[in-house]
Amino acid sequence: MSIRTTRTQVTFKAPFTLPELRGLQPAGTYEVDTDEECIEGNEHTVYLRVATVLQVHSLRSTRFVTIDPAGLKEALERDAATGYNGN
């Protein structure tokens, strides 16, 4: 079994919430790691997502929180719809 990890960044312009996190999270840029398992077939190789992890930084530590990618997408869509520019 082979696992690949892809790291991306997401930026929230306004404070946001996710079901997996307690309370309101500050606006900012967050790193997201997506782990996918390689499944090799006769003709195709397919990658199946097995985990999505959001890195939440604080003054003293970094937490790695497994999140639902659909919930992250919804939170980003809500953020974009607010038109919040940080002022």
PDB file of N, CA, C and O in Angstrom:
ATOM      1  N   MET A   1       0.848  -1.177   0.000  1.00  0.00           N
ATOM      2  CA  MET A   1       0.000   0.000   0.000  1.00  0.00           C
ATOM      3  C   MET A   1       0.891   1.236   0.000  1.00  0.00           C
ATOM      4  O   MET A   1       1.777   1.380   0.842  1.00  0.00           O
ATOM      5  N   SER A   2       0.641   2.124  -0.957  1.00  0.00           N
ATOM      6  CA  SER A   2       1.404   3.348  -1.086  1.00  0.00           C
ATOM      7  C   SER A   2       0.504   4.539  -0.768  1.00  0.00           C
ATOM      8  O   SER A   2      -0.635   4.601  -1.229  1.00  0.00           O
ATOM      9  N   ILE A   3       1.016   5.481   0.018  1.00  0.00           N
ATOM     10  CA  ILE A   3       0.266   6.676   0.391  1.00  0.00           C
ATOM     11  C   ILE A   3       1.015   7.893  -0.146  1.00  0.00           C
ATOM     12  O   ILE A   3       2.233   7.999  -0.007  1.00  0.00           O
ATOM     13  N   ARG A   4       0.274   8.802  -0.755  1.00  0.00           N
ATOM     14  CA  ARG A   4       0.885  10.071  -1.145  1.00  0.00           C
ATOM     15  C   ARG A   4       0.191  11.185  -0.374  1.00  0.00           C
ATOM     16  O   ARG A   4      -1.005  11.117  -0.091  1.00  0.00           O
ATOM     17  N   THR A   5       0.961  12.201  -0.045  1.00  0.00           N
ATOM     18  CA  THR A   5       0.438  13.345   0.685  1.00  0.00           C
ATOM     19  C   THR A   5       0.615  14.594  -0.163  1.00  0.00           C
ATOM     20  O   THR A   5       1.702  14.870  -0.671  1.00  0.00           O
ATOM     21  N   THR A   6      -0.464  15.336  -0.306  1.00  0.00           N
ATOM     22  CA  THR A   6      -0.439  16.596  -1.034  1.00  0.00           C
ATOM     23  C   THR A   6      -0.709  17.714  -0.044  1.00  0.00           C
ATOM     24  O   THR A   6      -1.680  17.656   0.711  1.00  0.00           O
ATOM     25  N   ARG A   7       0.146  18.736  -0.041  1.00  0.00           N
ATOM     26  CA  ARG A   7      -0.039  19.873   0.864  1.00  0.00           C
ATOM     27  C   ARG A   7      -0.496  21.078   0.058  1.00  0.00           C
ATOM     28  O   ARG A   7       0.117  21.448  -0.943  1.00  0.00           O
ATOM     29  N   THR A   8      -1.584  21.678   0.516  1.00  0.00           N
ATOM     30  CA  THR A   8      -2.102  22.897  -0.093  1.00  0.00           C
ATOM     31  C   THR A   8      -2.332  23.917   1.005  1.00  0.00           C
ATOM     32  O   THR A   8      -2.239  23.600   2.191  1.00  0.00           O
ATOM     33  N   GLN A   9      -2.630  25.130   0.608  1.00  0.00           N
ATOM     34  CA  GLN A   9      -2.963  26.173   1.563  1.00  0.00           C
ATOM     35  C   GLN A   9      -4.342  26.725   1.234  1.00  0.00           C
ATOM     36  O   GLN A   9      -4.714  26.850   0.067  1.00  0.00           O
ATOM     37  N   VAL A  10      -5.085  27.051   2.271  1.00  0.00           N
ATOM     38  CA  VAL A  10      -6.369  27.719   2.124  1.00  0.00           C
ATOM     39  C   VAL A  10      -6.320  28.998   2.946  1.00  0.00           C
ATOM     40  O   VAL A  10      -5.688  29.045   4.002  1.00  0.00           O
ATOM     41  N   THR A  11      -6.981  30.021   2.464  1.00  0.00           N
ATOM     42  CA  THR A  11      -6.995  31.298   3.170  1.00  0.00           C
ATOM     43  C   THR A  11      -8.423  31.712   3.468  1.00  0.00           C
ATOM     44  O   THR A  11      -9.278  31.759   2.583  1.00  0.00           O
ATOM     45  N   PHE A  12      -8.659  32.008   4.730  1.00  0.00           N
ATOM     46  CA  PHE A  12      -9.942  32.526   5.171  1.00  0.00           C
ATOM     47  C   PHE A  12      -9.776  34.019   5.413  1.00  0.00           C
ATOM     48  O   PHE A  12      -8.866  34.442   6.127  1.00  0.00           O
ATOM     49  N   LYS A  13     -10.659  34.817   4.816  1.00  0.00           N
ATOM     50  CA  LYS A  13     -10.611  36.270   4.989  1.00  0.00           C
ATOM     51  C   LYS A  13     -11.303  36.697   6.278  1.00  0.00           C
ATOM     52  O   LYS A  13     -11.046  37.782   6.799  1.00  0.00           O
ATOM     53  N   ALA A  14     -12.174  35.847   6.782  1.00  0.00           N
ATOM     54  CA  ALA A  14     -12.934  36.147   7.999  1.00  0.00           C
ATOM     55  C   ALA A  14     -12.790  34.977   8.965  1.00  0.00           C
ATOM     56  O   ALA A  14     -12.465  33.870   8.536  1.00  0.00           O
ATOM     57  N   PRO A  15     -13.023  35.193  10.251  1.00  0.00           N
ATOM     58  CA  PRO A  15     -13.037  34.071  11.196  1.00  0.00           C
ATOM     59  C   PRO A  15     -14.030  33.011  10.720  1.00  0.00           C
ATOM     60  O   PRO A  15     -15.030  33.329  10.076  1.00  0.00           O
ATOM     61  N   PHE A  16     -13.743  31.749  11.043  1.00  0.00           N
ATOM     62  CA  PHE A  16     -14.557  30.645  10.525  1.00  0.00           C
ATOM     63  C   PHE A  16     -14.697  29.546  11.566  1.00  0.00           C
ATOM     64  O   PHE A  16     -13.993  29.521  12.576  1.00  0.00           O
ATOM     65  N   THR A  17     -15.624  28.642  11.292  1.00  0.00           N
ATOM     66  CA  THR A  17     -15.809  27.472  12.140  1.00  0.00           C
ATOM     67  C   THR A  17     -15.828  26.219  11.268  1.00  0.00           C
ATOM     68  O   THR A  17     -16.192  26.259  10.093  1.00  0.00           O
ATOM     69  N   LEU A  18     -15.431  25.122  11.872  1.00  0.00           N
ATOM     70  CA  LEU A  18     -15.557  23.788  11.305  1.00  0.00           C
ATOM     71  C   LEU A  18     -16.072  22.889  12.416  1.00  0.00           C
ATOM     72  O   LEU A  18     -15.738  23.109  13.580  1.00  0.00           O
ATOM     73  N   PRO A  19     -16.875  21.883  12.092  1.00  0.00           N
ATOM     74  CA  PRO A  19     -17.413  21.014  13.142  1.00  0.00           C
ATOM     75  C   PRO A  19     -16.328  20.349  13.990  1.00  0.00           C
ATOM     76  O   PRO A  19     -16.550  20.090  15.173  1.00  0.00           O
ATOM     77  N   GLU A  20     -15.172  20.070  13.414  1.00  0.00           N
ATOM     78  CA  GLU A  20     -14.117  19.360  14.131  1.00  0.00           C
ATOM     79  C   GLU A  20     -13.297  20.259  15.060  1.00  0.00           C
ATOM     80  O   GLU A  20     -12.499  19.764  15.856  1.00  0.00           O
ATOM     81  N   LEU A  21     -13.490  21.572  14.961  1.00  0.00           N
ATOM     82  CA  LEU A  21     -12.727  22.527  15.766  1.00  0.00           C
ATOM     83  C   LEU A  21     -13.639  23.195  16.774  1.00  0.00           C
ATOM     84  O   LEU A  21     -14.804  23.474  16.489  1.00  0.00           O
ATOM     85  N   ARG A  22     -13.102  23.448  17.948  1.00  0.00           N
ATOM     86  CA  ARG A  22     -13.871  24.142  18.976  1.00  0.00           C
ATOM     87  C   ARG A  22     -13.781  25.645  18.754  1.00  0.00           C
ATOM     88  O   ARG A  22     -12.693  26.209  18.643  1.00  0.00           O
ATOM     89  N   GLY A  23     -14.930  26.271  18.691  1.00  0.00           N
ATOM     90  CA  GLY A  23     -14.978  27.721  18.628  1.00  0.00           C
ATOM     91  C   GLY A  23     -14.596  28.309  17.281  1.00  0.00           C
ATOM     92  O   GLY A  23     -14.318  27.605  16.310  1.00  0.00           O
ATOM     93  N   LEU A  24     -14.596  29.622  17.273  1.00  0.00           N
ATOM     94  CA  LEU A  24     -14.285  30.403  16.090  1.00  0.00           C
ATOM     95  C   LEU A  24     -12.772  30.418  15.878  1.00  0.00           C
ATOM     96  O   LEU A  24     -12.011  30.655  16.815  1.00  0.00           O
ATOM     97  N   GLN A  25     -12.349  30.169  14.657  1.00  0.00           N
ATOM     98  CA  GLN A  25     -10.928  30.174  14.310  1.00  0.00           C
ATOM     99  C   GLN A  25     -10.603  31.498  13.628  1.00  0.00           C
ATOM    100  O   GLN A  25     -11.439  32.040  12.905  1.00  0.00           O
ATOM    101  N   PRO A  26      -9.399  32.026  13.849  1.00  0.00           N
ATOM    102  CA  PRO A  26      -9.059  33.318  13.254  1.00  0.00           C
ATOM    103  C   PRO A  26      -8.867  33.226  11.738  1.00  0.00           C
ATOM    104  O   PRO A  26      -8.487  32.186  11.199  1.00  0.00           O
ATOM    105  N   ALA A  27      -9.141  34.336  11.079  1.00  0.00           N
ATOM    106  CA  ALA A  27      -8.858  34.424   9.651  1.00  0.00           C
ATOM    107  C   ALA A  27      -7.366  34.210   9.442  1.00  0.00           C
ATOM    108  O   ALA A  27      -6.561  34.461  10.339  1.00  0.00           O
ATOM    109  N   GLY A  28      -7.006  33.748   8.258  1.00  0.00           N
ATOM    110  CA  GLY A  28      -5.599  33.542   7.945  1.00  0.00           C
ATOM    111  C   GLY A  28      -5.414  32.403   6.966  1.00  0.00           C
ATOM    112  O   GLY A  28      -6.376  31.850   6.435  1.00  0.00           O
ATOM    113  N   THR A  29      -4.159  32.066   6.741  1.00  0.00           N
ATOM    114  CA  THR A  29      -3.807  30.990   5.821  1.00  0.00           C
ATOM    115  C   THR A  29      -3.476  29.741   6.621  1.00  0.00           C
ATOM    116  O   THR A  29      -2.719  29.789   7.591  1.00  0.00           O
ATOM    117  N   TYR A  30      -4.053  28.627   6.202  1.00  0.00           N
ATOM    118  CA  TYR A  30      -3.886  27.343   6.874  1.00  0.00           C
ATOM    119  C   TYR A  30      -3.375  26.306   5.881  1.00  0.00           C
ATOM    120  O   TYR A  30      -3.748  26.315   4.708  1.00  0.00           O
ATOM    121  N   GLU A  31      -2.519  25.416   6.366  1.00  0.00           N
ATOM    122  CA  GLU A  31      -2.034  24.319   5.533  1.00  0.00           C
ATOM    123  C   GLU A  31      -2.953  23.118   5.681  1.00  0.00           C
ATOM    124  O   GLU A  31      -3.410  22.789   6.776  1.00  0.00           O
ATOM    125  N   VAL A  32      -3.210  22.469   4.544  1.00  0.00           N
ATOM    126  CA  VAL A  32      -4.084  21.295   4.514  1.00  0.00           C
ATOM    127  C   VAL A  32      -3.310  20.160   3.849  1.00  0.00           C
ATOM    128  O   VAL A  32      -2.838  20.300   2.721  1.00  0.00           O
ATOM    129  N   ASP A  33      -3.184  19.044   4.549  1.00  0.00           N
ATOM    130  CA  ASP A  33      -2.544  17.845   3.999  1.00  0.00           C
ATOM    131  C   ASP A  33      -3.628  16.846   3.628  1.00  0.00           C
ATOM    132  O   ASP A  33      -4.518  16.552   4.426  1.00  0.00           O
ATOM    133  N   THR A  34      -3.545  16.328   2.412  1.00  0.00           N
ATOM    134  CA  THR A  34      -4.487  15.308   1.953  1.00  0.00           C
ATOM    135  C   THR A  34      -3.705  14.035   1.686  1.00  0.00           C
ATOM    136  O   THR A  34      -2.810  14.013   0.840  1.00  0.00           O
ATOM    137  N   ASP A  35      -4.045  12.968   2.412  1.00  0.00           N
ATOM    138  CA  ASP A  35      -3.417  11.662   2.219  1.00  0.00           C
ATOM    139  C   ASP A  35      -4.298  10.823   1.315  1.00  0.00           C
ATOM    140  O   ASP A  35      -5.508  10.730   1.523  1.00  0.00           O
ATOM    141  N   GLU A  36      -3.681  10.206   0.303  1.00  0.00           N
ATOM    142  CA  GLU A  36      -4.407   9.357  -0.633  1.00  0.00           C
ATOM    143  C   GLU A  36      -3.686   8.023  -0.778  1.00  0.00           C
ATOM    144  O   GLU A  36      -2.460   7.964  -0.873  1.00  0.00           O
ATOM    145  N   GLU A  37      -4.463   6.974  -0.791  1.00  0.00           N
ATOM    146  CA  GLU A  37      -3.932   5.616  -0.970  1.00  0.00           C
ATOM    147  C   GLU A  37      -3.963   5.269  -2.457  1.00  0.00           C
ATOM    148  O   GLU A  37      -4.964   5.487  -3.141  1.00  0.00           O
ATOM    149  N   CYS A  38      -2.854   4.729  -2.938  1.00  0.00           N
ATOM    150  CA  CYS A  38      -2.748   4.316  -4.332  1.00  0.00           C
ATOM    151  C   CYS A  38      -3.349   2.919  -4.500  1.00  0.00           C
ATOM    152  O   CYS A  38      -2.966   1.973  -3.811  1.00  0.00           O
ATOM    153  N   ILE A  39      -4.293   2.815  -5.426  1.00  0.00           N
ATOM    154  CA  ILE A  39      -4.895   1.520  -5.746  1.00  0.00           C
ATOM    155  C   ILE A  39      -4.604   1.259  -7.220  1.00  0.00           C
ATOM    156  O   ILE A  39      -5.124   1.940  -8.104  1.00  0.00           O
ATOM    157  N   GLU A  40      -3.769   0.269  -7.461  1.00  0.00           N
ATOM    158  CA  GLU A  40      -3.363  -0.023  -8.828  1.00  0.00           C
ATOM    159  C   GLU A  40      -4.248  -1.108  -9.417  1.00  0.00           C
ATOM    160  O   GLU A  40      -4.457  -2.162  -8.818  1.00  0.00           O
ATOM    161  N   GLY A  41      -4.763  -0.823 -10.607  1.00  0.00           N
ATOM    162  CA  GLY A  41      -5.588  -1.787 -11.317  1.00  0.00           C
ATOM    163  C   GLY A  41      -4.870  -2.264 -12.561  1.00  0.00           C
ATOM    164  O   GLY A  41      -3.707  -1.925 -12.783  1.00  0.00           O
ATOM    165  N   ASN A  42      -5.554  -3.045 -13.367  1.00  0.00           N
ATOM    166  CA  ASN A  42      -4.955  -3.561 -14.587  1.00  0.00           C
ATOM    167  C   ASN A  42      -4.654  -2.456 -15.593  1.00  0.00           C
ATOM    168  O   ASN A  42      -3.615  -2.474 -16.253  1.00  0.00           O
ATOM    169  N   GLU A  43      -5.567  -1.497 -15.705  1.00  0.00           N
ATOM    170  CA  GLU A  43      -5.400  -0.451 -16.702  1.00  0.00           C
ATOM    171  C   GLU A  43      -5.241   0.939 -16.103  1.00  0.00           C
ATOM    172  O   GLU A  43      -4.709   1.834 -16.760  1.00  0.00           O
ATOM    173  N   HIS A  44      -5.691   1.134 -14.871  1.00  0.00           N
ATOM    174  CA  HIS A  44      -5.687   2.462 -14.270  1.00  0.00           C
ATOM    175  C   HIS A  44      -5.121   2.418 -12.859  1.00  0.00           C
ATOM    176  O   HIS A  44      -5.224   1.414 -12.153  1.00  0.00           O
ATOM    177  N   THR A  45      -4.523   3.533 -12.473  1.00  0.00           N
ATOM    178  CA  THR A  45      -4.130   3.739 -11.087  1.00  0.00           C
ATOM    179  C   THR A  45      -5.068   4.790 -10.513  1.00  0.00           C
ATOM    180  O   THR A  45      -5.264   5.851 -11.105  1.00  0.00           O
ATOM    181  N   VAL A  46      -5.642   4.488  -9.360  1.00  0.00           N
ATOM    182  CA  VAL A  46      -6.609   5.379  -8.728  1.00  0.00           C
ATOM    183  C   VAL A  46      -6.080   5.749  -7.353  1.00  0.00           C
ATOM    184  O   VAL A  46      -5.490   4.921  -6.658  1.00  0.00           O
ATOM    185  N   TYR A  47      -6.297   7.009  -6.967  1.00  0.00           N
ATOM    186  CA  TYR A  47      -5.936   7.452  -5.626  1.00  0.00           C
ATOM    187  C   TYR A  47      -7.211   7.715  -4.844  1.00  0.00           C
ATOM    188  O   TYR A  47      -8.073   8.479  -5.279  1.00  0.00           O
ATOM    189  N   LEU A  48      -7.323   7.081  -3.697  1.00  0.00           N
ATOM    190  CA  LEU A  48      -8.489   7.194  -2.831  1.00  0.00           C
ATOM    191  C   LEU A  48      -8.118   8.028  -1.607  1.00  0.00           C
ATOM    192  O   LEU A  48      -7.184   7.689  -0.882  1.00  0.00           O
ATOM    193  N   ARG A  49      -8.850   9.120  -1.379  1.00  0.00           N
ATOM    194  CA  ARG A  49      -8.553   9.981  -0.232  1.00  0.00           C
ATOM    195  C   ARG A  49      -8.833   9.216   1.053  1.00  0.00           C
ATOM    196  O   ARG A  49      -9.913   8.650   1.226  1.00  0.00           O
ATOM    197  N   VAL A  50      -7.858   9.202   1.951  1.00  0.00           N
ATOM    198  CA  VAL A  50      -8.030   8.502   3.222  1.00  0.00           C
ATOM    199  C   VAL A  50      -8.023   9.460   4.415  1.00  0.00           C
ATOM    200  O   VAL A  50      -8.483   9.098   5.498  1.00  0.00           O
ATOM    201  N   ALA A  51      -7.504  10.683   4.227  1.00  0.00           N
ATOM    202  CA  ALA A  51      -7.501  11.647   5.330  1.00  0.00           C
ATOM    203  C   ALA A  51      -7.241  13.050   4.800  1.00  0.00           C
ATOM    204  O   ALA A  51      -6.480  13.247   3.853  1.00  0.00           O
ATOM    205  N   THR A  52      -7.894  14.020   5.438  1.00  0.00           N
ATOM    206  CA  THR A  52      -7.628  15.431   5.190  1.00  0.00           C
ATOM    207  C   THR A  52      -7.341  16.053   6.547  1.00  0.00           C
ATOM    208  O   THR A  52      -8.150  15.956   7.470  1.00  0.00           O
ATOM    209  N   VAL A  53      -6.177  16.695   6.661  1.00  0.00           N
ATOM    210  CA  VAL A  53      -5.718  17.207   7.953  1.00  0.00           C
ATOM    211  C   VAL A  53      -5.435  18.705   7.841  1.00  0.00           C
ATOM    212  O   VAL A  53      -4.690  19.140   6.963  1.00  0.00           O
ATOM    213  N   LEU A  54      -6.034  19.482   8.733  1.00  0.00           N
ATOM    214  CA  LEU A  54      -5.826  20.924   8.796  1.00  0.00           C
ATOM    215  C   LEU A  54      -4.826  21.219   9.910  1.00  0.00           C
ATOM    216  O   LEU A  54      -4.960  20.712  11.024  1.00  0.00           O
ATOM    217  N   GLN A  55      -3.823  22.042   9.602  1.00  0.00           N
ATOM    218  CA  GLN A  55      -2.861  22.452  10.625  1.00  0.00           C
ATOM    219  C   GLN A  55      -3.354  23.750  11.254  1.00  0.00           C
ATOM    220  O   GLN A  55      -3.572  24.748  10.568  1.00  0.00           O
ATOM    221  N   VAL A  56      -3.525  23.716  12.577  1.00  0.00           N
ATOM    222  CA  VAL A  56      -4.000  24.886  13.318  1.00  0.00           C
ATOM    223  C   VAL A  56      -2.869  25.340  14.226  1.00  0.00           C
ATOM    224  O   VAL A  56      -2.509  24.656  15.184  1.00  0.00           O
ATOM    225  N   HIS A  57      -2.315  26.501  13.913  1.00  0.00           N
ATOM    226  CA  HIS A  57      -1.173  27.035  14.669  1.00  0.00           C
ATOM    227  C   HIS A  57      -1.663  27.957  15.786  1.00  0.00           C
ATOM    228  O   HIS A  57      -2.611  28.723  15.609  1.00  0.00           O
ATOM    229  N   SER A  58      -1.008  27.868  16.920  1.00  0.00           N
ATOM    230  CA  SER A  58      -1.231  28.822  18.003  1.00  0.00           C
ATOM    231  C   SER A  58       0.137  29.337  18.422  1.00  0.00           C
ATOM    232  O   SER A  58       1.146  28.977  17.817  1.00  0.00           O
ATOM    233  N   LEU A  59       0.180  30.161  19.435  1.00  0.00           N
ATOM    234  CA  LEU A  59       1.452  30.746  19.844  1.00  0.00           C
ATOM    235  C   LEU A  59       2.481  29.703  20.263  1.00  0.00           C
ATOM    236  O   LEU A  59       3.676  29.878  20.027  1.00  0.00           O
ATOM    237  N   ARG A  60       2.026  28.629  20.875  1.00  0.00           N
ATOM    238  CA  ARG A  60       2.960  27.648  21.440  1.00  0.00           C
ATOM    239  C   ARG A  60       2.969  26.299  20.755  1.00  0.00           C
ATOM    240  O   ARG A  60       3.842  25.477  21.035  1.00  0.00           O
ATOM    241  N   SER A  61       2.025  26.045  19.867  1.00  0.00           N
ATOM    242  CA  SER A  61       1.955  24.698  19.301  1.00  0.00           C
ATOM    243  C   SER A  61       1.237  24.691  17.958  1.00  0.00           C
ATOM    244  O   SER A  61       0.668  25.692  17.522  1.00  0.00           O
ATOM    245  N   THR A  62       1.286  23.541  17.328  1.00  0.00           N
ATOM    246  CA  THR A  62       0.520  23.291  16.113  1.00  0.00           C
ATOM    247  C   THR A  62      -0.291  22.034  16.341  1.00  0.00           C
ATOM    248  O   THR A  62       0.240  21.003  16.754  1.00  0.00           O
ATOM    249  N   ARG A  63      -1.597  22.128  16.064  1.00  0.00           N
ATOM    250  CA  ARG A  63      -2.463  20.957  16.152  1.00  0.00           C
ATOM    251  C   ARG A  63      -2.744  20.465  14.743  1.00  0.00           C
ATOM    252  O   ARG A  63      -2.899  21.258  13.815  1.00  0.00           O
ATOM    253  N   PHE A  64      -2.808  19.160  14.596  1.00  0.00           N
ATOM    254  CA  PHE A  64      -3.157  18.533  13.334  1.00  0.00           C
ATOM    255  C   PHE A  64      -4.538  17.912  13.530  1.00  0.00           C
ATOM    256  O   PHE A  64      -4.696  16.950  14.282  1.00  0.00           O
ATOM    257  N   VAL A  65      -5.540  18.477  12.843  1.00  0.00           N
ATOM    258  CA  VAL A  65      -6.926  18.076  13.060  1.00  0.00           C
ATOM    259  C   VAL A  65      -7.466  17.432  11.786  1.00  0.00           C
ATOM    260  O   VAL A  65      -7.479  18.052  10.723  1.00  0.00           O
ATOM    261  N   THR A  66      -7.910  16.186  11.906  1.00  0.00           N
ATOM    262  CA  THR A  66      -8.531  15.511  10.771  1.00  0.00           C
ATOM    263  C   THR A  66      -9.906  16.116  10.547  1.00  0.00           C
ATOM    264  O   THR A  66     -10.725  16.189  11.463  1.00  0.00           O
ATOM    265  N   ILE A  67     -10.147  16.552   9.311  1.00  0.00           N
ATOM    266  CA  ILE A  67     -11.401  17.229   8.990  1.00  0.00           C
ATOM    267  C   ILE A  67     -12.094  16.566   7.803  1.00  0.00           C
ATOM    268  O   ILE A  67     -11.491  15.788   7.064  1.00  0.00           O
ATOM    269  N   ASP A  68     -13.360  16.889   7.641  1.00  0.00           N
ATOM    270  CA  ASP A  68     -14.136  16.439   6.491  1.00  0.00           C
ATOM    271  C   ASP A  68     -13.881  17.432   5.352  1.00  0.00           C
ATOM    272  O   ASP A  68     -14.154  18.621   5.514  1.00  0.00           O
ATOM    273  N   PRO A  69     -13.369  16.978   4.213  1.00  0.00           N
ATOM    274  CA  PRO A  69     -13.082  17.914   3.125  1.00  0.00           C
ATOM    275  C   PRO A  69     -14.332  18.650   2.629  1.00  0.00           C
ATOM    276  O   PRO A  69     -14.232  19.788   2.171  1.00  0.00           O
ATOM    277  N   ALA A  70     -15.487  18.027   2.713  1.00  0.00           N
ATOM    278  CA  ALA A  70     -16.727  18.700   2.305  1.00  0.00           C
ATOM    279  C   ALA A  70     -17.031  19.872   3.237  1.00  0.00           C
ATOM    280  O   ALA A  70     -17.493  20.921   2.788  1.00  0.00           O
ATOM    281  N   GLY A  71     -16.774  19.695   4.526  1.00  0.00           N
ATOM    282  CA  GLY A  71     -16.972  20.778   5.489  1.00  0.00           C
ATOM    283  C   GLY A  71     -16.016  21.932   5.243  1.00  0.00           C
ATOM    284  O   GLY A  71     -16.392  23.094   5.396  1.00  0.00           O
ATOM    285  N   LEU A  72     -14.779  21.620   4.863  1.00  0.00           N
ATOM    286  CA  LEU A  72     -13.800  22.657   4.537  1.00  0.00           C
ATOM    287  C   LEU A  72     -14.260  23.432   3.306  1.00  0.00           C
ATOM    288  O   LEU A  72     -14.191  24.660   3.277  1.00  0.00           O
ATOM    289  N   LYS A  73     -14.723  22.720   2.306  1.00  0.00           N
ATOM    290  CA  LYS A  73     -15.211  23.369   1.084  1.00  0.00           C
ATOM    291  C   LYS A  73     -16.371  24.306   1.401  1.00  0.00           C
ATOM    292  O   LYS A  73     -16.415  25.427   0.896  1.00  0.00           O
ATOM    293  N   GLU A  74     -17.306  23.860   2.229  1.00  0.00           N
ATOM    294  CA  GLU A  74     -18.444  24.690   2.612  1.00  0.00           C
ATOM    295  C   GLU A  74     -17.997  25.938   3.371  1.00  0.00           C
ATOM    296  O   GLU A  74     -18.517  27.029   3.139  1.00  0.00           O
ATOM    297  N   ALA A  75     -17.037  25.775   4.276  1.00  0.00           N
ATOM    298  CA  ALA A  75     -16.533  26.911   5.046  1.00  0.00           C
ATOM    299  C   ALA A  75     -15.853  27.926   4.127  1.00  0.00           C
ATOM    300  O   ALA A  75     -16.008  29.132   4.320  1.00  0.00           O
ATOM    301  N   LEU A  76     -15.108  27.455   3.138  1.00  0.00           N
ATOM    302  CA  LEU A  76     -14.460  28.355   2.187  1.00  0.00           C
ATOM    303  C   LEU A  76     -15.496  29.074   1.319  1.00  0.00           C
ATOM    304  O   LEU A  76     -15.328  30.250   0.994  1.00  0.00           O
ATOM    305  N   GLU A  77     -16.559  28.373   0.947  1.00  0.00           N
ATOM    306  CA  GLU A  77     -17.626  29.004   0.164  1.00  0.00           C
ATOM    307  C   GLU A  77     -18.342  30.072   0.984  1.00  0.00           C
ATOM    308  O   GLU A  77     -18.662  31.141   0.464  1.00  0.00           O
ATOM    309  N   ARG A  78     -18.597  29.790   2.268  1.00  0.00           N
ATOM    310  CA  ARG A  78     -19.223  30.796   3.148  1.00  0.00           C
ATOM    311  C   ARG A  78     -18.319  32.010   3.271  1.00  0.00           C
ATOM    312  O   ARG A  78     -18.784  33.149   3.237  1.00  0.00           O
ATOM    313  N   ASP A  79     -17.018  31.757   3.414  1.00  0.00           N
ATOM    314  CA  ASP A  79     -16.040  32.838   3.550  1.00  0.00           C
ATOM    315  C   ASP A  79     -16.050  33.722   2.298  1.00  0.00           C
ATOM    316  O   ASP A  79     -16.056  34.948   2.404  1.00  0.00           O
ATOM    317  N   ALA A  80     -16.053  33.108   1.129  1.00  0.00           N
ATOM    318  CA  ALA A  80     -16.056  33.867  -0.131  1.00  0.00           C
ATOM    319  C   ALA A  80     -17.346  34.668  -0.275  1.00  0.00           C
ATOM    320  O   ALA A  80     -17.328  35.777  -0.808  1.00  0.00           O
ATOM    321  N   ALA A  81     -18.454  34.121   0.191  1.00  0.00           N
ATOM    322  CA  ALA A  81     -19.749  34.780   0.048  1.00  0.00           C
ATOM    323  C   ALA A  81     -19.902  35.991   0.971  1.00  0.00           C
ATOM    324  O   ALA A  81     -20.737  36.860   0.723  1.00  0.00           O
ATOM    325  N   THR A  82     -19.101  36.048   2.028  1.00  0.00           N
ATOM    326  CA  THR A  82     -19.236  37.170   2.975  1.00  0.00           C
ATOM    327  C   THR A  82     -18.721  38.461   2.396  1.00  0.00           C
ATOM    328  O   THR A  82     -19.188  39.534   2.776  1.00  0.00           O
ATOM    329  N   GLY A  83     -17.765  38.387   1.480  1.00  0.00           N
ATOM    330  CA  GLY A  83     -17.163  39.602   0.935  1.00  0.00           C
ATOM    331  C   GLY A  83     -16.309  40.331   1.945  1.00  0.00           C
ATOM    332  O   GLY A  83     -15.949  41.490   1.742  1.00  0.00           O
ATOM    333  N   TYR A  84     -15.981  39.655   3.036  1.00  0.00           N
ATOM    334  CA  TYR A  84     -15.182  40.256   4.115  1.00  0.00           C
ATOM    335  C   TYR A  84     -13.779  40.536   3.606  1.00  0.00           C
ATOM    336  O   TYR A  84     -13.165  39.671   2.982  1.00  0.00           O
ATOM    337  N   ASN A  85     -13.257  41.743   3.866  1.00  0.00           N
ATOM    338  CA  ASN A  85     -11.912  42.072   3.398  1.00  0.00           C
ATOM    339  C   ASN A  85     -10.948  42.356   4.537  1.00  0.00           C
ATOM    340  O   ASN A  85      -9.835  42.823   4.293  1.00  0.00           O
ATOM    341  N   GLY A  86     -11.344  42.088   5.770  1.00  0.00           N
ATOM    342  CA  GLY A  86     -10.445  42.249   6.907  1.00  0.00           C
ATOM    343  C   GLY A  86     -10.432  43.630   7.506  1.00  0.00           C
ATOM    344  O   GLY A  86      -9.727  43.856   8.489  1.00  0.00           O
ATOM    345  N   ASN A  87     -11.181  44.563   6.956  1.00  0.00           N
ATOM    346  CA  ASN A  87     -11.204  45.941   7.494  1.00  0.00           C
ATOM    347  C   ASN A  87     -12.361  46.143   8.431  1.00  0.00           C
ATOM    348  O   ASN A  87     -12.534  47.235   8.972  1.00  0.00           O
TER     349      ASN A  87
END
